[in-house]
Amino acid sequence: MLSTRPAALEEIIDAAKDHSIVAIDEIQRIPELLNEVHRLIESRRFKFLLTGSSARKLRKTGVNLLAGRAWRADVFPLTYAEIPKFNLDRFLLYGGLPQVILYDTPDEELTAYVNTYLREEIQAEALVRKVPVFSQFLQIAAICSGKMLNFASIANDLGISASTVREYYHILEDTLVGFFVPAFTKTIKRKAISTTKFYLFDLGVKHKLARIRTLDHQSDLYGQAFEHFIAMELRAYLSYSRINLDLKYWQAKNGQEVDFIVGNKIAIEVKTTDKPSEKHMKGLKALQSEGICKEYYLVCNTKIARKYNEILIINWQDFLIKLWNNNLDLQAL
């Protein structure tokens, strides 16, 4: 009824016994409702809770996006702070989707999620015309998740244009399936690379799409998953805490790099090693010489926290406890 007569929304609300808060799920499926929502906010002071999994359809149709009338809040997969008896190895392989965490068949749940996403989000909303090509792109995007983007290379592999690949990545961003991590380019002594990275929103989804079934502790895949995990924790914390700071990475053209920089405040290098040494801090030391960030962290599997040349070497669990307890001094910025 609402799809053919959006004005019926007011009648439905009036017929309800309690309309202190009106919840509408998947608002992007009927974009015209936003005009009614706006009108009812203005004329009757109703409060709405609007949820959705894609902003793309709303923007494409040019509908009312409630500028100045709505707060945005994102919801992410479960975080370290939300999971009792957190199992790192299981999380790195299967991710943090609630249905995956709660059930004993994570692989089956991930298969169902990925197939449902392709059918409902991509085909139902007609976001792409060639679903088979987009499916191949999803696998490549998963394999390349956390790495610097090369649109031309991916386009060549898929036999499509670089502009189409760029559009596909924006579809992933708009449907909340991934997020960009821009390059930090403010260093002066060392010329920085400006290429953006892209991360899928969940490790389990990434591995299901990339057809990765196991993670050996000594493999590069394990290290990449560990870094990806910290990226998602930082992103979720900044969003849930309403801290308006950018999450970026830094890499100089000479190869020195730091995994994450939050605002101009903290720099974070992520390693799986339990025996951190000077070689693991080369990027942090290089960035340190620029005098930009105030704190430097090497997040790893060390048993004992210690400082080395003003770089705090810290166990990943201790780091996340500090993060979620608001002990990294990010609120002050």
N, C-alpha and C positions, 0 to 999 in steps of 0.2 A: 504493500500500500504506500509506504513512504517513498519508494522509488518513482511512483507515478504522481503522488500528491504529497510533497514534502511538508506542506502546511498542516497536514494531519498530525504532525509531531505535537503541536500544542494540545490537540484534543486528547491524544494518548496520555500526555503528562497530566492533564486536568482530571482524567478518569482514574488515575492512580491515587491510592490512599496517602502515600508519602512521596513527595517529590522534592525533598530538601536537597538531594543531589540526583541529577539525571545522568545515567551512564549509557553511553552509546558505543558499542564495540565495532571495530573495523569501519570507522567513519569514512575511509577512502572509497568504500564501495558505493556510497551515495553522496558524492561531493556536494550536491545541491542542499543537503541538510545544513551545511554550515551557514548559509544565509538565514535559515530559520533559527539556528542556535544564536547567531549574532542578534537577531531581532528580539528573541526572548530574553537574552541577557540585558539588553537595553530597556525593553518595555516592561518586563516582569521580574527582573533581577534573579532569574533562575541561575542555579549553579550546575555546570556540566562537567562530567568526566568523560573525555573522548579518548578512545584508544584506537590504534591502527598500526599496521605493519608496513605501510608504504606512504611516503609523502609525494611520490612521483605523480600519481594520478591526480592528486589535488592540484599540484602546480601546473600540470599539462592542461587541465581544464580551465585554469584561470579563475577558480572559485575564491570565495571569501576565506582567507586564512586567519581571520580573527586577530589581525595585527593590533597589538596593544590591549587585547581582551583575554589573552590566554597565556598561561605558563606552560612551558614544555618540560617534560620529565621523561628520561629514557629508562628502560628496564633491560637489564643484561642477564646473561646466564649467571648461575649461582657463583659466588665468590668464595675465596678462602675463609673469610669471616662468617659465611653463612652455612658452611658445611661441617657438621660435627664429625669427629674422627676422620679428618681430611686425609685422603690417600693420594699422594702426589703422583705416583706412577699411573694410577687409574685415571686421574684427572687429565694428565698430559695426553693420554691416548684417547679417552672418551669424552672429555670436555665437561661442561657444567650445566647442560640443559636439565631442568628439573626432572623430566620424565626419564632421562638417562641416569641421573644420580639415584633416583628412587627405586629403579627396577634392576633385577638381576640379569637382564638381557640387553645390555647397552648397545650391542651391535644391531640387534633387531630394531630397537627404538630409533637409532640413527638412520637406518635404512628407510624406515617409515617416514621420518622427518624429511629427509632429502627428497624422497619421491613425492611427498605431499607438496613440498615447496615448489618443485619444478612444475607440478600440475596446476596448483592453485594460484601461486603468486605470479608465475611467468606466463602460463598459457591463459588462465582465466582473465588476467588483466591485459592480455595482448601486449605485453611490454616488448617482446621480441617476435619477429616474424619467423625466424628459422630456429626452432627449438633444438633440433639436433646439434647445430653449430654452437648454440649457447651452452648446451650440455658439455660439449668438448671444452668450451671456454672455462666453464666452472671447474673442470678438472685441472686445467692449467693454472687458473687463479688460485686454486688450493695448493698446488705444488709450489707456486711462487709466493704464497702468502708469507709476509714478513721480509720479503726481499725488495730491492729497488725495482720499480716498474720499468719495463721496456716495451712500450706499445708496439713498436715496429717489429720486434722479434716475435711477440705473441701473434700479431697479425699475420706474419709470414707463416707461422706454424698452422694457423687456422685457415689461411687462404682468404682472408677478408681484409678490409682497410684498417689502418691504425685508428682512424676516427671512430670506426665501429667498435673497436676494442675499448677505446676510451669511453664510449657511450655505455658499453656493457659494464664497465667498472662503476660508472655512476648509477646504473640500475642496482648493482649490489649495495651501494651506499644508501640509495633512496629506499630500498626495501629492508634496510637494517641488517643485511647479511655480511657487511664488512665496513671497514673504516680506513681512511687515509691517515698516515702519519707523515707529515711534511718534514723536509730537511731543515735543520737549524743552520743558518747561513751567516750569522753575525760575527764569526771569527775573522780576525784581521791578519794575524801572523801566518795562518794556514788557510789557503783557499778551500772553501767548502763545496762539496757536491750539492746540487740543488734538486736532485731527483727524488720524487716522493716514493714512500713505501705504502703497501696496502696489506691489511690484516683481515682475515675472515673473523667473524664475531665469536666463533666457538671452535675449540680445538677438535672436538669430536666430529663436527661437521667438516672441518678441514680435512681430517684424516679419512673420513668416509668418502669424500669427493676425490681425494688424491689416491685412494685405494691403498692406504697404509694401514697394515693390520697389527704391526708390532713396533716397539721402540726399544732398541738396544741402548743400554746406558752409555756405551762408548761411542755411539754413532752421532753424526752431525744432526740427524733427525731429532734425536733426544734433546740436543742443545738448542735447536731451533724451537722445539715445542716449549722448552723451559723459558726461553726469551719471550715467546708468544704469550705464555701464561702471565708473566710479569706485566706485559703490555696491557692485557685485559684487566688486570687488577688495578693498575694505575688509571686506566680510562674509567672504569666503574667508580673508583673512589672519587675522582675529580667530579664526575657527573652527579653522583649521589650526595656529595658534600656541597654541591653548588659552587664549586671553586672554578672561576673562569680563567684557567691557565691552559696554554697550549701544551700538548704532548708532541714532542718532536724527537728526531734522532740527528746525530752529527757524524759526518764522515768527510775527512779531508781528502784532497785529490792524491795525496801521497799514501793513502790507505789507512791512516789512523782513524779510529771511529769510537763512538760512544753510543750505546744502544738507545738510551732515552734521556731527554732533557725536559724537565717540567718548568715551564716559564723560563725565567733566567735564574731560577732558584737552585734546583738540584740536578745533578748529572748522575746517571745510573748505568753501570756496566753490569751485565748479567753473564755469569759463567756457571757451569755445572760442577766445576772442580771442587774437591774437598781439601786441596792443598794449594791455595792461592799464592802466587808469586809475583814478582815484579813484571813479568811478561804479560800478565793478565790486566795490568793497569796502565799499559802504554798509552791507550787512547785517553784515559782519564787524566794522566799526567800532561799530555799534550794540550788538552782542553783547559786544564788548570792554569797553564802558562798564559792563557788568554785573559784570565782574571774576570770572567763573566759570571760564572755560577758561584754560589756561596758554600754549597756542600757537595761532596763527591762520595758516591757509594759503589763499592764492589759487592754485589749481591751474589752469593754462592752457597756452597755446602759446608763452609767452614764450621768447626765446632766452637771456636772461640772468637768473639768479636775483638778487633784491635784496629788501631790507626797506623797508617803508613803514609808519611808525608801529607798529612791532612786528608787522606782518603780513608774512609771508614769501611773496613772489611767486615761484612756482617752476614750471618746465616739468613737464608731467604725467609724462613718462618719468623725470625725476629724482625726482619725488615717489614714484613706484612703486618705484624702486630703493631709496630710503630706507625705504619701507614693508617690502618683502620682505627687506631686509638688517637689519631690526629696529633701524633708526636713528631711529625716531620716539618712543622712550622710553615706549612703551606697556607694555612688560614690567614696568616698575617699579611699576605701580599694583596 
